[in-house]
Amino acid sequence: MKNHISCAAMLGLAVVCGAAFGEDSDRPQHPGSEQIPGKIAPFFHPPPEYADDFGDYRSPLKFYDGRPVKTAADWQARRREILDRWHKIMGPWPPLVEKPKIEYLEKQRRENFTQHRVRVEIAPGIMHPAILLVPDVRMDRIHTVPKRPDESGHYEQFPAAVVPYYDAETGAGLGKELRDFGYQLTKRGFVTLSIGGFKPQRSRKDESRIQRLSFEAYGAANCHTALSNLPEVDAQRIGIVGHSYGGKKAMFASCLYDKFACAAWSDGGIVFDEKRANVNYWEPWYLGYEAGKQQREKGIPTKDEPRTGAYKMLVAQGLDLHELHALMAPRPFLVSGGSEDEPERWKALNHTIAANKLLGYENRVAMTNRRGHSPTPQSNEQIYLFFEHFLKNAPKGSGS
């Protein structure tokens, strides 16, 4: 019988993130902290000085006209409102690719997995280089099972992850150390797809005004679909993880595309902050693109080099990235914070905790912290434990 532990079922995702709610939709569900392993349990609790501190951020649990969100059904309407507003400002996505192509170019054995250099369809007709890593065996908490079809012809299926960065090689363990999330997760029994950056083609009508960061999230969503179509992958257990620039992409992709079951964002800057040059959402290659105009000079906005593009509109309307975080509820995510995402960011994260509480969920928002921007062995191990819990070691009986 096919082993198919569904993270979506575990989280109630089909109910909470679906288009409609059933008759029991307002009934609270409390998975409880006892389901979180001790090694990662502390990550889900803000320090006492930030507990219940919501900062100056406008609550996502209020519609833009000021009406409060009181029920799960209200939240679905509010969720659509947030998505509509942000997509309108950033430029709407082109239609998603229903069956993204994967072209296999080169195959190589590495350790306990197979590496495939591929090209994946990140937008209609646009093929982009990537590296696909597939484990030799499926590992669970008790034993190792060879990857082979069962009596029904079904494959043992792996959890999976999309790993965005500047290039595909780094995520696959062929570049700078401690950014090799794909390589490390594959050694732990995940199929991973590492992919580099790409730009919208301004000559294409659907891509003419879309902000690049939103377009890269769109491409990552198509990578999710490409992975979900592989026989080795459990489509309900696909996450996304990235660092810095990749952390921004992972955040936007997982927030804007609700089929990602969970996510980890490593020090990408999870809110707008013009005191931090590296947060830089104002840059034209993130959210500051001005269609048909000369782009602003690089750097923090000033009187002489003011805000531009979608970033200008978002700030002018009092919007911040905590609204996107809330779109994750009740899907779990981890902020692996460094110099750009310090503990004070809990003020923004508390708003998503509040959204989860409304939906009847706990322990869905986590943050760890380190001193510097670069990942460390410890911070990466925390990410892997998080992914193993939510995508690999789901409790028995939580799926079908």
C-alpha positions in Angstrom: 0.0 0.0 0.0 1.4 3.4 -1.0 2.8 5.3 1.9 1.4 8.8 1.4 1.6 11.0 4.6 -0.1 14.2 3.6 1.2 17.3 5.2 -1.8 19.2 3.9 -4.1 16.8 5.7 -2.0 17.1 8.8 -2.4 20.9 8.8 -6.0 21.0 7.7 -4.8 22.8 4.7 -7.5 21.6 2.4 -10.0 23.1 4.7 -8.4 26.3 5.8 -6.8 27.3 2.5 -9.5 26.0 0.2 -12.0 28.1 -1.6 -14.8 27.3 0.8 -15.4 26.0 4.3 -17.6 23.1 5.4 -20.2 23.2 8.1 -17.6 22.6 10.8 -15.3 25.3 9.6 -15.5 27.5 12.7 -14.7 24.6 15.1 -11.3 25.2 16.7 -8.6 22.7 16.1 -5.6 22.6 18.4 -2.7 20.4 17.3 -0.9 21.5 20.5 2.7 22.0 21.4 3.1 18.3 22.4 3.4 17.4 18.7 6.5 19.6 18.3 9.8 17.8 19.0 11.8 19.2 21.9 14.7 20.2 19.7 12.6 22.7 17.8 9.8 23.5 20.2 11.5 26.6 21.6 11.5 28.2 18.1 7.8 28.7 18.2 7.7 31.1 21.2 8.8 34.7 21.1 11.1 36.0 23.9 9.0 37.4 26.8 9.7 41.0 25.8 8.1 40.4 22.4 5.2 38.2 23.3 1.9 39.8 22.3 3.8 42.8 20.9 2.3 43.7 17.5 4.4 46.8 16.9 3.1 49.4 14.6 2.0 47.0 11.9 -1.6 47.2 10.8 -3.5 43.9 11.7 -4.1 41.5 8.8 -7.2 40.5 10.8 -8.9 43.7 9.7 -10.2 44.3 6.2 -8.9 47.3 4.4 -12.1 49.1 5.2 -11.6 48.5 8.9 -14.0 45.6 9.5 -12.7 42.9 11.9 -12.0 39.4 10.8 -14.0 37.2 13.2 -14.4 33.8 11.6 -12.5 31.4 9.4 -14.8 32.3 6.6 -14.0 36.0 7.1 -10.4 35.1 6.9 -10.8 33.5 3.5 -12.4 36.7 2.2 -9.6 38.8 3.9 -7.0 36.4 2.4 -8.4 37.0 -1.1 -8.4 40.7 -0.5 -4.7 40.7 0.5 -3.7 38.6 -2.5 -5.8 40.8 -4.9 -4.3 44.0 -3.5 -0.7 42.8 -3.7 -1.0 41.2 -7.1 -2.6 44.4 -8.4 0.3 46.5 -7.1 3.1 44.1 -8.1 1.6 43.1 -11.4 -0.6 40.0 -11.8 1.0 36.6 -12.5 0.7 35.1 -15.9 -1.4 31.8 -15.9 0.4 29.1 -14.1 1.9 26.3 -16.2 -0.4 23.2 -15.8 2.3 20.7 -16.7 5.7 22.3 -16.6 8.3 20.5 -18.8 11.5 19.1 -17.3 14.3 18.4 -19.8 16.9 16.0 -18.5 20.4 16.9 -19.8 23.0 15.1 -17.6 22.9 12.4 -15.0 25.5 11.7 -12.3 25.7 9.5 -9.2 26.6 11.3 -6.0 26.8 9.6 -2.6 23.3 8.3 -1.8 21.5 10.1 -4.5 21.4 10.9 -8.2 22.0 14.3 -9.6 20.2 15.4 -12.8 21.1 18.6 -14.6 17.8 19.7 -16.1 15.9 22.6 -17.6 12.5 23.3 -16.1 9.6 25.4 -17.5 9.4 28.4 -15.2 7.0 30.3 -17.4 5.1 29.3 -20.6 7.8 28.2 -23.1 10.6 29.5 -20.9 13.1 26.7 -19.9 15.6 27.5 -17.1 18.6 25.5 -15.8 18.2 23.7 -12.5 19.6 20.7 -10.6 17.3 17.9 -9.5 18.6 15.6 -6.7 16.8 12.3 -6.1 17.6 10.0 -3.1 18.3 6.4 -3.7 16.1 5.3 -0.8 13.2 6.7 1.2 14.2 7.1 4.8 11.7 7.3 7.6 12.0 7.2 11.4 12.1 3.4 11.6 13.6 1.9 8.6 14.9 2.3 5.1 12.7 1.3 2.1 14.1 0.9 -1.4 12.5 3.3 -3.9 10.5 0.9 -6.1 6.9 0.5 -7.3 4.6 -1.4 -4.9 2.0 -4.0 -6.0 -0.2 -1.3 -7.4 2.6 0.2 -9.5 2.9 3.2 -7.2 6.3 4.5 -6.2 7.4 5.1 -2.6 7.2 8.8 -2.5 9.6 11.4 -1.0 9.0 14.8 0.5 10.5 17.5 -1.6 11.8 21.1 -1.6 12.4 23.9 -4.0 15.7 25.7 -3.3 16.0 29.2 -4.9 19.3 31.1 -5.0 21.4 33.1 -7.4 22.4 29.9 -9.2 21.4 26.2 -9.1 24.8 24.9 -8.2 25.0 26.4 -4.7 21.8 24.8 -3.4 22.9 21.4 -4.9 26.2 21.5 -2.9 28.4 22.6 -5.7 28.9 26.2 -4.6 29.4 28.2 -1.5 29.2 26.2 1.7 26.3 26.4 4.2 23.9 27.5 1.4 23.6 23.9 0.2 20.1 23.3 1.4 19.1 21.0 -1.5 22.2 18.8 -1.0 21.7 18.5 2.7 18.0 17.8 2.5 18.5 15.2 -0.2 20.9 13.3 2.0 18.1 13.3 4.5 15.6 11.7 2.1 14.1 14.7 0.2 13.9 15.2 -3.6 15.2 18.7 -4.2 15.1 21.2 -7.1 17.7 23.9 -6.9 17.2 26.8 -9.2 18.9 30.2 -9.9 17.5 33.6 -10.6 15.5 34.7 -13.7 14.0 37.9 -15.0 10.6 38.6 -16.5 10.8 39.2 -20.3 9.5 42.7 -20.7 8.6 42.0 -24.3 6.0 39.5 -23.2 2.6 41.1 -22.4 2.1 39.0 -19.3 5.5 39.9 -17.9 5.7 43.6 -19.1 5.0 45.2 -15.7 5.3 42.5 -13.1 7.9 43.1 -10.4 10.8 40.7 -10.6 10.5 39.3 -7.1 6.9 38.4 -7.8 7.8 36.9 -11.1 10.5 34.7 -9.4 7.8 33.6 -6.9 5.6 32.7 -9.9 8.5 30.7 -11.4 9.0 28.9 -8.1 5.3 28.0 -8.1 5.7 26.4 -11.5 8.8 24.5 -10.1 6.5 23.2 -7.3 4.1 21.9 -10.0 7.0 20.3 -11.9 8.1 18.5 -8.7 4.6 17.4 -7.9 4.3 15.7 -11.2 7.3 13.4 -10.6 6.3 9.9 -9.5 8.9 9.9 -6.7 7.4 13.0 -5.1 4.5 13.4 -2.7 2.8 16.5 -4.0 1.3 17.3 -0.6 4.8 17.5 1.0 6.7 20.1 -0.9 8.4 22.9 0.9 10.7 25.8 -0.1 13.8 27.2 1.5 16.3 29.9 0.6 18.9 32.2 2.1 19.2 36.0 1.6 18.1 36.7 -2.0 16.9 33.1 -2.0 15.1 33.8 1.3 13.2 36.6 -0.3 12.2 34.4 -3.1 11.2 31.5 -0.8 9.1 33.9 1.3 7.2 35.4 -1.7 6.7 32.1 -3.3 5.3 30.3 -0.2 3.1 33.2 0.8 1.7 33.8 -2.7 1.3 30.1 -3.6 -0.5 28.1 -1.0 0.4 24.6 -2.3 3.8 24.9 -0.6 3.3 22.9 2.5 5.9 24.7 4.6 8.8 27.1 4.2 12.0 28.4 5.7 13.3 31.9 5.0 16.9 32.6 6.0 17.7 36.2 6.8 16.1 37.7 3.7 14.5 40.6 5.6 11.0 39.7 6.4 9.6 43.3 6.7 10.4 46.6 5.0 13.2 48.4 6.8 14.9 51.4 5.3 17.4 51.4 8.1 18.9 48.2 6.8 20.6 48.5 3.3 20.5 44.7 2.8 16.7 44.5 3.2 16.6 46.5 -0.1 13.1 45.6 -1.4 13.1 49.1 -3.0 15.6 48.1 -5.6 14.4 47.7 -9.2 15.3 44.0 -9.3 12.9 43.3 -6.3 9.9 45.6 -6.0 11.1 49.0 -7.3 10.8 48.5 -11.1 9.2 51.3 -13.0 7.7 50.2 -16.3 8.8 52.3 -19.2 11.1 54.5 -17.2 14.8 54.8 -16.3 15.4 52.8 -13.1 16.5 54.5 -9.9 20.1 54.2 -8.6 20.9 51.5 -6.2 20.6 52.3 -2.5 18.3 53.2 0.3 15.6 55.7 -0.9 16.5 59.4 -0.4 15.0 62.7 -1.4 17.1 62.6 -4.5 16.5 58.9 -5.2 13.0 58.4 -3.9 11.0 55.2 -3.7 9.7 53.8 -7.0 7.5 51.1 -8.5 5.4 48.7 -6.4 7.5 49.4 -3.4 6.5 53.1 -3.5 2.8 52.1 -3.7 3.0 49.5 -0.9 4.7 51.9 1.5 2.3 54.8 0.5 -0.7 52.5 1.3 0.8 51.5 4.7 1.3 47.9 3.6 4.1 45.7 4.9 5.3 42.1 4.4 3.6 40.9 7.5 0.4 40.8 5.4 2.1 38.2 3.2 3.3 36.2 6.2 -0.4 35.9 7.3 -1.2 34.2 4.0 0.8 31.2 5.2 -1.7 30.4 8.0 -2.0 27.6 8.9 1.0 26.3 7.0 4.1 26.3 9.1 7.2 28.5 8.4 10.5 29.2 10.0 12.4 32.4 9.9 16.1 31.6 10.2 17.1 35.1 11.4 20.5 36.7 11.3 21.7 40.3 11.0 18.7 41.4 9.0 16.0 39.5 10.9 16.7 40.0 14.6 14.3 38.9 17.5 12.5 42.2 17.1 10.9 40.8 14.0 8.6 38.8 16.3 6.4 42.0 16.4 5.5 41.3 12.7 5.3 37.5 13.2 2.9 37.9 16.1 0.3 38.9 13.5 0.5 35.5 11.8 0.3 33.8 15.2 -2.9 35.7 15.7 -4.3 34.5 12.4 -3.4 30.9 13.3 -5.2 31.3 16.6 -8.3 32.5 14.8 -8.1 29.3 12.7 -7.5 27.1 15.7 -3.8 26.4 15.2 -0.7 26.7 17.3 3.0 26.2 16.7 3.0 27.3 13.0 5.3 30.3 13.2 8.9 29.8 14.3 12.1 31.9 14.4 15.7 31.2 15.2 18.4 33.8 15.5 22.2 34.0 15.0 24.6 37.0 15.0 25.6 37.3 11.4 23.9 37.2 8.0 25.6 34.0 6.8 24.1 30.7 7.8 25.8 28.6 10.4 25.9 24.8 10.8 23.6 25.2 13.8 21.1 27.5 12.0 21.0 25.1 9.0 20.5 22.1 11.2 17.5 23.9 12.8 16.0 24.3 9.3 16.5 20.6 8.5 14.9 19.5 11.7 12.0 21.8 11.0 11.5 20.3 7.5 11.9 16.8 8.8 9.2 17.3 11.3 6.6 19.0 9.0 7.4 17.2 5.7 9.0 13.9 6.6 8.2 12.7 10.1 4.5 13.5 10.2 2.6 11.6 12.9 1.0 8.3 11.9 -2.6 8.6 10.8 -2.2 12.3 9.8 -2.5 11.5 6.1 -4.0 9.0 3.8 
